[in-house]
Amino acid sequence: MIYSTDRILTTHAGSLPRPDDVREMVLAKARGEPYDRAALDGRLEAAVKEVVKRQIECGLDIVNDGELSKPNFTDYVLARISGCENRPGSGRRRLDIIARDERKFAGYFAAHPRSASSLGRTLPVCVGELRYVGQRELQRDIDNFKAALARENVADAYLPANTPGTIEHWMANEHYPNDEAFLFAIAEVMRSEYQAIVDAGFLLQIDDPDLPDGWNCLPDITLPEYRAYAARRIDALNHALRGIPPEKIRLHVCWGSFHGPHHDDIPLRDIIDLIFRVRAGSYSIEASNPCHEHEWRVFEEVKLPQGATLIPGVVGENVLAGTDCGLGTRVGHPSICWAKFEAMAEGARRATKTLWGRA
């Protein structure tokens, strides 16, 4: 476990800006369009080195590969599992994160339509037994990240992966007998990816925005019903994480990095106990969204699991300074992402001086 024992360590939530040429090749691949596989592999290797070096130059202590090989943090899974097929979609996901807000603010969303992702244009449907077939894709990510870190000095390094509950949200099921069987089948498939990341020597970041976001996706559900719904998906995640030491796992949750009202986001206090049920050593929880920036007060009453760290946080040595998600796609320009990192590192230096009396 990495602790801020003598200074405030810094990290971030995952996705970082992709170079234009890399983004275009990755998206072409995700859309099933022609692309040069050798050119993409070579360009990714160089781009990962660049993004690792840039994180370090900004002052980050715990870095990742920027998720540069992925069209986004969810859709990449479609290239790594078999047993599903793509069908024409409506332009929206099967479950939509704006479902609650859209009922109250239909005019806002009509005036500010969300850009359709490659997944929105198609609907993934499970039609057979799910199997993990992403070994080559994952190994390329691992090899590129190792090469990028070979001559660098960092406190630690992590690779993100998607969760069973998030995958279930946007994939329809026509094969498994019920939702539970489908959910745990996804968990078994993703276990291969989780274990491989840890076996490669990296921290595993589990990206589970749908732990809070599922509330928005299911606008007719009650809070007790949602808590039961979320708890079952946490059971599936913990099943997939079995045998992996908690100190090798960091969990990231958020309420979505999209621009919108966030009027009906579920409060952190209503799910914090569920978040802490996940077998993780670090918990990255969105905090600077204006609808949630006050929720640091939850931690005045709720304590972290024994030995765990909070990302981000405000006091003590069980804190790593971190970011909210969406820096790879939502900030408008890559220069803003790097400026935010530099500001966070400077803030950590100032906090370190205050807490430990030194720079």
C-alpha positions as a Markdown table, in Angstrom:
| # | Residue | x | y | z |
|---|---|---|---|---|
| 1 | Met | 0.0 | 0.0 | 0.0 |
| 2 | Ile | 1.3 | 3.5 | -0.9 |
| 3 | Tyr | 0.7 | 6.1 | 1.8 |
| 4 | Ser | 1.5 | 9.8 | 1.9 |
| 5 | Thr | 3.7 | 9.4 | 5.0 |
| 6 | Asp | 6.1 | 12.3 | 4.5 |
| 7 | Arg | 4.4 | 14.3 | 1.7 |
| 8 | Ile | 1.2 | 14.5 | -0.2 |
| 9 | Leu | 1.4 | 12.0 | -3.1 |
| 10 | Thr | -0.5 | 12.8 | -6.4 |
| 11 | Thr | -2.3 | 10.7 | -8.9 |
| 12 | His | -5.4 | 10.9 | -11.2 |
| 13 | Ala | -8.5 | 9.1 | -12.3 |
| 14 | Gly | -7.4 | 7.5 | -15.6 |
| 15 | Ser | -8.2 | 8.7 | -19.1 |
| 16 | Leu | -5.8 | 11.4 | -20.6 |
| 17 | Pro | -5.9 | 13.3 | -23.9 |
| 18 | Arg | -5.0 | 11.2 | -26.9 |
| 19 | Pro | -2.8 | 12.6 | -29.7 |
| 20 | Asp | -5.0 | 13.3 | -32.7 |
| 21 | Asp | -3.5 | 10.6 | -35.0 |
| 22 | Val | -3.8 | 8.0 | -32.2 |
| 23 | Arg | -7.4 | 8.9 | -31.5 |
| 24 | Glu | -8.4 | 8.7 | -35.1 |
| 25 | Met | -6.8 | 5.2 | -35.5 |
| 26 | Val | -8.3 | 3.9 | -32.3 |
| 27 | Leu | -11.8 | 5.2 | -33.2 |
| 28 | Ala | -11.5 | 3.7 | -36.7 |
| 29 | Lys | -10.7 | 0.4 | -35.2 |
| 30 | Ala | -13.6 | 0.6 | -32.7 |
| 31 | Arg | -16.0 | 1.5 | -35.6 |
| 32 | Gly | -14.8 | -1.5 | -37.7 |
| 33 | Glu | -13.3 | 0.8 | -40.3 |
| 34 | Pro | -10.0 | 0.1 | -42.1 |
| 35 | Tyr | -6.8 | 1.0 | -40.2 |
| 36 | Asp | -3.2 | 0.1 | -40.3 |
| 37 | Arg | -2.6 | -2.3 | -37.3 |
| 38 | Ala | 1.2 | -2.1 | -37.4 |
| 39 | Ala | 1.1 | 1.7 | -37.6 |
| 40 | Leu | -1.3 | 1.9 | -34.6 |
| 41 | Asp | 0.9 | -0.5 | -32.5 |
| 42 | Gly | 4.0 | 1.6 | -33.2 |
| 43 | Arg | 2.3 | 4.9 | -32.6 |
| 44 | Leu | 0.8 | 3.7 | -29.3 |
| 45 | Glu | 4.2 | 2.6 | -28.0 |
| 46 | Ala | 5.6 | 6.0 | -28.6 |
| 47 | Ala | 2.5 | 7.9 | -27.4 |
| 48 | Val | 2.4 | 5.9 | -24.1 |
| 49 | Lys | 6.0 | 6.9 | -23.4 |
| 50 | Glu | 5.1 | 10.5 | -24.1 |
| 51 | Val | 2.1 | 10.5 | -21.8 |
| 52 | Val | 4.0 | 8.8 | -19.0 |
| 53 | Lys | 6.8 | 11.3 | -19.2 |
| 54 | Arg | 4.3 | 14.2 | -19.3 |
| 55 | Gln | 2.6 | 13.0 | -16.1 |
| 56 | Ile | 5.9 | 12.8 | -14.3 |
| 57 | Glu | 6.9 | 16.3 | -15.6 |
| 58 | Cys | 3.7 | 17.7 | -14.1 |
| 59 | Gly | 4.6 | 16.3 | -10.7 |
| 60 | Leu | 2.4 | 13.1 | -10.5 |
| 61 | Asp | 3.7 | 10.3 | -8.3 |
| 62 | Ile | 1.4 | 7.4 | -9.4 |
| 63 | Val | 0.8 | 7.3 | -13.1 |
| 64 | Asn | -0.9 | 5.3 | -15.8 |
| 65 | Asp | -0.8 | 4.8 | -19.6 |
| 66 | Gly | -3.5 | 7.4 | -20.2 |
| 67 | Glu | -5.8 | 4.7 | -21.6 |
| 68 | Leu | -4.5 | 5.7 | -25.0 |
| 69 | Ser | -5.4 | 2.4 | -26.7 |
| 70 | Lys | -9.0 | 2.6 | -25.7 |
| 71 | Pro | -11.8 | 4.4 | -27.6 |
| 72 | Asn | -13.1 | 5.2 | -24.1 |
| 73 | Phe | -13.0 | 3.6 | -20.7 |
| 74 | Thr | -16.1 | 1.4 | -21.5 |
| 75 | Asp | -16.3 | 0.5 | -25.2 |
| 76 | Tyr | -12.8 | -1.1 | -25.3 |
| 77 | Val | -14.3 | -4.2 | -23.7 |
| 78 | Leu | -16.1 | -5.1 | -26.8 |
| 79 | Ala | -12.8 | -5.9 | -28.5 |
| 80 | Arg | -11.8 | -8.2 | -25.6 |
| 81 | Ile | -14.8 | -10.5 | -25.1 |
| 82 | Ser | -16.5 | -12.9 | -27.4 |
| 83 | Gly | -20.1 | -14.2 | -27.3 |
| 84 | Cys | -21.7 | -10.9 | -28.2 |
| 85 | Glu | -22.7 | -9.2 | -31.5 |
| 86 | Asn | -23.4 | -5.6 | -32.5 |
| 87 | Arg | -26.8 | -4.6 | -33.8 |
| 88 | Pro | -28.0 | -1.2 | -35.1 |
| 89 | Gly | -28.6 | 1.1 | -32.1 |
| 90 | Ser | -30.7 | 4.1 | -31.4 |
| 91 | Gly | -27.8 | 6.4 | -30.8 |
| 92 | Arg | -28.2 | 6.0 | -27.1 |
| 93 | Arg | -27.0 | 3.4 | -24.7 |
| 94 | Arg | -29.4 | 0.7 | -23.4 |
| 95 | Leu | -29.4 | 2.5 | -20.0 |
| 96 | Asp | -28.6 | 6.2 | -20.1 |
| 97 | Ile | -26.9 | 8.2 | -17.4 |
| 98 | Ile | -29.1 | 11.3 | -18.1 |
| 99 | Ala | -32.4 | 9.4 | -17.6 |
| 100 | Arg | -33.4 | 11.1 | -14.3 |
| 101 | Asp | -32.2 | 14.6 | -15.2 |
| 102 | Glu | -33.8 | 14.4 | -18.6 |
| 103 | Arg | -37.3 | 14.2 | -17.1 |
| 104 | Lys | -36.9 | 17.5 | -15.4 |
| 105 | Phe | -34.6 | 19.2 | -17.9 |
| 106 | Ala | -35.7 | 18.0 | -21.3 |
| 107 | Gly | -35.2 | 21.4 | -22.7 |
| 108 | Tyr | -31.6 | 21.5 | -21.6 |
| 109 | Phe | -30.7 | 18.2 | -23.2 |
| 110 | Ala | -32.6 | 19.1 | -26.4 |
| 111 | Ala | -30.5 | 22.3 | -26.6 |
| 112 | His | -27.3 | 20.4 | -25.7 |
| 113 | Pro | -27.4 | 17.0 | -27.3 |
| 114 | Arg | -24.7 | 14.6 | -26.2 |
| 115 | Ser | -22.4 | 13.4 | -29.0 |
| 116 | Ala | -23.2 | 9.8 | -29.9 |
| 117 | Ser | -20.4 | 7.3 | -29.1 |
| 118 | Ser | -19.5 | 4.4 | -31.4 |
| 119 | Leu | -21.4 | 2.2 | -28.8 |
| 120 | Gly | -24.5 | 4.4 | -29.1 |
| 121 | Arg | -24.7 | 3.7 | -32.8 |
| 122 | Thr | -24.8 | 0.0 | -32.1 |
| 123 | Leu | -26.3 | -2.2 | -29.4 |
| 124 | Pro | -24.0 | -5.0 | -28.1 |
| 125 | Val | -26.1 | -8.1 | -27.4 |
| 126 | Cys | -24.8 | -11.2 | -25.6 |
| 127 | Val | -25.9 | -14.2 | -27.8 |
| 128 | Gly | -23.6 | -16.9 | -26.5 |
| 129 | Glu | -21.2 | -17.9 | -23.7 |
| 130 | Leu | -18.9 | -15.0 | -22.9 |
| 131 | Arg | -15.2 | -15.6 | -23.1 |
| 132 | Tyr | -12.2 | -13.3 | -22.7 |
| 133 | Val | -10.3 | -13.0 | -26.0 |
| 134 | Gly | -8.4 | -9.7 | -25.3 |
| 135 | Gln | -5.1 | -11.3 | -24.4 |
| 136 | Arg | -3.2 | -9.6 | -27.2 |
| 137 | Glu | -4.8 | -6.2 | -26.7 |
| 138 | Leu | -4.1 | -6.3 | -23.0 |
| 139 | Gln | -0.5 | -7.6 | -23.4 |
| 140 | Arg | 0.2 | -4.8 | -25.8 |
| 141 | Asp | -1.0 | -2.3 | -23.2 |
| 142 | Ile | 1.1 | -3.9 | -20.5 |
| 143 | Asp | 4.3 | -4.1 | -22.7 |
| 144 | Asn | 3.9 | -0.4 | -23.8 |
| 145 | Phe | 3.5 | 0.7 | -20.2 |
| 146 | Lys | 6.4 | -1.3 | -18.9 |
| 147 | Ala | 8.6 | 0.1 | -21.7 |
| 148 | Ala | 7.5 | 3.7 | -20.9 |
| 149 | Leu | 8.3 | 3.2 | -17.2 |
| 150 | Ala | 11.7 | 1.5 | -17.7 |
| 151 | Arg | 13.8 | 4.6 | -17.2 |
| 152 | Glu | 11.4 | 6.5 | -15.0 |
| 153 | Asn | 11.2 | 6.9 | -11.2 |
| 154 | Val | 7.6 | 6.8 | -9.9 |
| 155 | Ala | 6.0 | 5.9 | -6.6 |
| 156 | Asp | 3.7 | 3.4 | -8.4 |
| 157 | Ala | 1.8 | 2.7 | -11.6 |
| 158 | Tyr | -1.7 | 1.5 | -12.4 |
| 159 | Leu | -3.8 | 0.3 | -15.3 |
| 160 | Pro | -7.6 | 0.8 | -15.3 |
| 161 | Ala | -10.2 | -1.9 | -16.2 |
| 162 | Asn | -14.0 | -1.8 | -16.4 |
| 163 | Thr | -16.4 | -3.5 | -14.0 |
| 164 | Pro | -19.0 | -6.2 | -14.5 |
| 165 | Gly | -21.9 | -3.8 | -13.4 |
| 166 | Thr | -20.8 | -1.1 | -15.9 |
| 167 | Ile | -20.5 | -3.6 | -18.7 |
| 168 | Glu | -23.9 | -5.1 | -17.9 |
| 169 | His | -25.5 | -1.6 | -18.2 |
| 170 | Trp | -24.8 | -1.3 | -21.9 |
| 171 | Met | -25.0 | -4.9 | -23.1 |
| 172 | Ala | -28.3 | -6.7 | -23.6 |
| 173 | Asn | -28.6 | -10.4 | -22.7 |
| 174 | Glu | -30.2 | -13.0 | -24.9 |
| 175 | His | -28.2 | -16.0 | -23.7 |
| 176 | Tyr | -28.0 | -16.3 | -19.9 |
| 177 | Pro | -31.2 | -17.4 | -18.0 |
| 178 | Asn | -31.4 | -14.3 | -15.8 |
| 179 | Asp | -29.6 | -11.1 | -14.8 |
| 180 | Glu | -27.6 | -12.7 | -12.0 |
| 181 | Ala | -26.2 | -15.4 | -14.3 |
| 182 | Phe | -25.3 | -12.8 | -16.9 |
| 183 | Leu | -23.7 | -10.5 | -14.4 |
| 184 | Phe | -21.5 | -13.2 | -12.9 |
| 185 | Ala | -20.5 | -14.5 | -16.3 |
| 186 | Ile | -19.2 | -11.0 | -17.1 |
| 187 | Ala | -17.4 | -11.1 | -13.8 |
| 188 | Glu | -15.6 | -14.3 | -14.7 |
| 189 | Val | -14.6 | -13.0 | -18.1 |
| 190 | Met | -13.1 | -9.7 | -16.7 |
| 191 | Arg | -11.3 | -11.6 | -13.9 |
| 192 | Ser | -8.7 | -12.6 | -16.6 |
| 193 | Glu | -8.0 | -8.9 | -17.3 |
| 194 | Tyr | -7.8 | -8.0 | -13.6 |
| 195 | Gln | -5.4 | -10.8 | -12.7 |
| 196 | Ala | -3.2 | -10.2 | -15.7 |
| 197 | Ile | -2.7 | -6.5 | -14.7 |
| 198 | Val | -1.8 | -7.4 | -11.1 |
| 199 | Asp | 0.5 | -10.2 | -12.3 |
| 200 | Ala | 2.3 | -7.7 | -14.5 |
| 201 | Gly | 3.3 | -5.8 | -11.4 |
| 202 | Phe | 0.8 | -2.9 | -11.7 |
| 203 | Leu | -1.9 | -1.6 | -9.4 |
| 204 | Leu | -5.4 | -2.5 | -10.8 |
| 205 | Gln | -7.8 | 0.4 | -11.0 |
| 206 | Ile | -11.4 | -0.7 | -11.1 |
| 207 | Asp | -13.5 | 1.9 | -12.9 |
| 208 | Asp | -17.1 | 1.7 | -11.6 |
| 209 | Pro | -18.9 | 5.0 | -12.4 |
| 210 | Asp | -22.1 | 3.0 | -12.6 |
| 211 | Leu | -22.1 | 2.3 | -8.9 |
| 212 | Pro | -23.4 | 5.8 | -8.4 |
| 213 | Asp | -24.6 | 6.3 | -12.0 |
| 214 | Gly | -26.9 | 3.3 | -12.0 |
| 215 | Trp | -29.3 | 5.4 | -9.9 |
| 216 | Asn | -29.5 | 7.9 | -12.8 |
| 217 | Cys | -29.9 | 5.2 | -15.4 |
| 218 | Leu | -32.9 | 3.7 | -13.5 |
| 219 | Pro | -35.2 | 6.7 | -12.9 |
| 220 | Asp | -38.2 | 4.7 | -11.5 |
| 221 | Ile | -36.2 | 2.7 | -8.8 |
| 222 | Thr | -36.5 | 3.6 | -5.1 |
| 223 | Leu | -33.4 | 4.0 | -2.9 |
| 224 | Pro | -33.9 | 0.7 | -1.0 |
| 225 | Glu | -34.4 | -1.1 | -4.4 |
| 226 | Tyr | -31.3 | 0.6 | -5.8 |
| 227 | Arg | -29.1 | -0.3 | -2.8 |
| 228 | Ala | -30.1 | -3.9 | -3.2 |
| 229 | Tyr | -29.4 | -3.7 | -7.0 |
| 230 | Ala | -26.0 | -2.1 | -6.4 |
| 231 | Ala | -25.0 | -4.6 | -3.6 |
| 232 | Arg | -25.5 | -7.5 | -6.0 |
| 233 | Arg | -23.2 | -5.9 | -8.5 |
| 234 | Ile | -20.6 | -5.3 | -5.8 |
| 235 | Asp | -20.9 | -9.0 | -5.0 |
| 236 | Ala | -20.1 | -9.8 | -8.6 |
| 237 | Leu | -17.2 | -7.5 | -8.6 |
| 238 | Asn | -15.7 | -8.9 | -5.5 |
| 239 | His | -16.2 | -12.4 | -7.0 |
| 240 | Ala | -14.1 | -11.3 | -10.0 |
| 241 | Leu | -11.4 | -9.8 | -7.6 |
| 242 | Arg | -11.1 | -12.9 | -5.4 |
| 243 | Gly | -7.6 | -13.8 | -4.6 |
| 244 | Ile | -6.2 | -10.4 | -5.6 |
| 245 | Pro | -4.7 | -8.6 | -2.5 |
| 246 | Pro | -6.8 | -5.5 | -1.7 |
| 247 | Glu | -3.7 | -3.3 | -1.5 |
| 248 | Lys | -3.2 | -4.0 | -5.3 |
| 249 | Ile | -6.7 | -2.6 | -6.1 |
| 250 | Arg | -8.0 | 1.0 | -6.3 |
| 251 | Leu | -11.7 | 1.7 | -7.0 |
| 252 | His | -12.8 | 4.7 | -8.9 |
| 253 | Val | -16.4 | 5.9 | -8.7 |
| 254 | Cys | -18.0 | 9.1 | -10.0 |
| 255 | Trp | -21.3 | 10.6 | -11.1 |
| 256 | Gly | -20.3 | 11.0 | -14.7 |
| 257 | Ser | -17.9 | 13.6 | -16.2 |
| 258 | Phe | -20.6 | 14.7 | -18.7 |
| 259 | His | -21.8 | 18.3 | -18.7 |
| 260 | Gly | -25.3 | 18.5 | -17.3 |
| 261 | Pro | -27.4 | 19.4 | -14.3 |
| 262 | His | -26.6 | 16.4 | -12.1 |
| 263 | His | -29.7 | 17.5 | -10.2 |
| 264 | Asp | -30.7 | 14.0 | -9.2 |
| 265 | Asp | -27.3 | 12.4 | -8.5 |
| 266 | Ile | -27.5 | 10.0 | -5.6 |
| 267 | Pro | -25.8 | 11.5 | -2.5 |
| 268 | Leu | -22.5 | 9.9 | -1.4 |
| 269 | Arg | -23.9 | 9.3 | 2.1 |
| 270 | Asp | -26.5 | 6.9 | 0.6 |
| 271 | Ile | -23.9 | 4.6 | -1.0 |
| 272 | Ile | -20.7 | 5.1 | 0.9 |
| 273 | Asp | -21.1 | 1.9 | 2.8 |
| 274 | Leu | -21.6 | 0.0 | -0.4 |
| 275 | Ile | -18.5 | 1.6 | -1.9 |
| 276 | Phe | -16.4 | 0.5 | 1.0 |
| 277 | Arg | -17.8 | -3.1 | 0.5 |
| 278 | Val | -15.6 | -3.4 | -2.6 |
| 279 | Arg | -12.4 | -5.2 | -1.7 |
| 280 | Ala | -10.0 | -2.4 | -2.5 |
| 281 | Gly | -7.1 | -0.7 | -0.8 |
| 282 | Ser | -7.8 | 2.8 | -2.3 |
| 283 | Tyr | -11.0 | 4.6 | -3.0 |
| 284 | Ser | -11.0 | 7.3 | -5.7 |
| 285 | Ile | -14.2 | 9.3 | -5.2 |
| 286 | Glu | -15.2 | 12.3 | -7.3 |
| 287 | Ala | -15.2 | 15.4 | -5.2 |
| 288 | Ser | -14.9 | 18.6 | -7.2 |
| 289 | Asn | -18.2 | 18.3 | -9.1 |
| 290 | Pro | -20.2 | 21.3 | -7.6 |
| 291 | Cys | -23.0 | 18.9 | -6.7 |
| 292 | His | -20.7 | 16.8 | -4.6 |
| 293 | Glu | -17.9 | 19.1 | -3.4 |
| 294 | His | -19.5 | 19.4 | 0.0 |
| 295 | Glu | -19.6 | 15.7 | 0.5 |
| 296 | Trp | -16.1 | 15.6 | 2.1 |
| 297 | Arg | -18.2 | 16.1 | 5.3 |
| 298 | Val | -19.4 | 12.5 | 4.9 |
| 299 | Phe | -15.9 | 11.5 | 6.1 |
| 300 | Glu | -16.4 | 13.3 | 9.4 |
| 301 | Glu | -18.7 | 10.4 | 10.3 |
| 302 | Val | -17.7 | 7.5 | 8.0 |
| 303 | Lys | -14.3 | 6.1 | 8.4 |
| 304 | Leu | -12.2 | 4.4 | 5.7 |
| 305 | Pro | -11.7 | 0.7 | 6.0 |
| 306 | Gln | -8.7 | -0.3 | 8.0 |
| 307 | Gly | -5.5 | 0.5 | 6.2 |
| 308 | Ala | -7.2 | 2.0 | 3.1 |
| 309 | Thr | -6.4 | 5.3 | 1.4 |
| 310 | Leu | -8.7 | 7.9 | 0.0 |
| 311 | Ile | -8.2 | 9.6 | -3.5 |
| 312 | Pro | -8.8 | 12.5 | -3.2 |
| 313 | Gly | -9.0 | 13.5 | 0.4 |
| 314 | Val | -8.1 | 16.3 | 2.8 |
| 315 | Val | -6.4 | 15.2 | 6.0 |
| 316 | Gly | -3.9 | 12.7 | 7.4 |
| 317 | Glu | -1.5 | 10.2 | 5.8 |
| 318 | Asn | -4.3 | 8.1 | 4.4 |
| 319 | Val | -4.7 | 10.6 | 1.5 |
| 320 | Leu | -3.5 | 10.7 | -2.1 |
| 321 | Ala | -4.3 | 13.9 | -4.1 |
| 322 | Gly | -6.3 | 12.8 | -7.1 |
| 323 | Thr | -8.5 | 14.2 | -9.9 |
| 324 | Asp | -12.1 | 13.8 | -11.0 |
| 325 | Cys | -12.6 | 11.8 | -14.2 |
| 326 | Gly | -13.0 | 13.0 | -17.8 |
| 327 | Leu | -9.7 | 14.8 | -18.2 |
| 328 | Gly | -9.0 | 12.9 | -21.4 |
| 329 | Thr | -12.2 | 14.1 | -23.1 |
| 330 | Arg | -14.1 | 16.8 | -21.2 |
| 331 | Val | -11.6 | 19.7 | -20.6 |
| 332 | Gly | -11.7 | 21.1 | -24.1 |
| 333 | His | -8.0 | 20.9 | -24.9 |
| 334 | Pro | -5.0 | 18.8 | -23.7 |
| 335 | Ser | -3.2 | 21.9 | -22.4 |
| 336 | Ile | -5.9 | 22.3 | -19.7 |
| 337 | Cys | -5.4 | 18.7 | -18.5 |
| 338 | Trp | -1.7 | 19.2 | -18.0 |
| 339 | Ala | -2.2 | 22.6 | -16.3 |
| 340 | Lys | -4.7 | 21.0 | -13.9 |
| 341 | Phe | -2.0 | 18.3 | -13.0 |
| 342 | Glu | 0.6 | 21.0 | -12.5 |
| 343 | Ala | -1.8 | 22.9 | -10.2 |
| 344 | Met | -2.6 | 19.8 | -8.2 |
| 345 | Ala | 1.1 | 19.0 | -7.8 |
| 346 | Glu | 1.7 | 22.6 | -6.6 |
| 347 | Gly | -1.2 | 22.3 | -4.2 |
| 348 | Ala | 0.3 | 19.1 | -2.8 |
| 349 | Arg | 3.6 | 20.8 | -2.3 |
| 350 | Arg | 2.0 | 23.6 | -0.4 |
| 351 | Ala | 0.0 | 21.1 | 1.7 |
| 352 | Thr | 3.2 | 19.2 | 2.4 |
| 353 | Lys | 4.9 | 22.3 | 3.6 |
| 354 | Thr | 2.0 | 23.1 | 5.9 |
| 355 | Leu | 1.7 | 19.6 | 7.3 |
| 356 | Trp | 5.3 | 18.6 | 7.5 |
| 357 | Gly | 7.1 | 21.9 | 7.5 |
| 358 | Arg | 9.1 | 21.3 | 4.4 |
| 359 | Ala | 8.8 | 21.6 | 0.6 |
